[in-house]
């Protein structure tokens, strides 16, 4: 089976970010949700039905100051924080 394409959605705990995450999952993407509010991301992940192996994966991260997001992105690139 081919690996699913990955979509990284920032601001994914509400609003447009949450809507984009739902759409990407429905289109078959492995979606990494990035936001500050992990509880909201977990709740969002639970509302999307498992279809074709797509999944929503919460990744809590702040974007300011820049240190936390740079650390998360470096870990993701190296495979440490990947689902």
Secondary structure, 3 states (H helix, E strand, C coil): CCCCCEEEEECCCCHHHHHHHHHHHHCCCEEEEEECCHHHHHHHHHHCCCCCCCCEEEEECCCCCHHHHHHHHHHHHHCCCCC
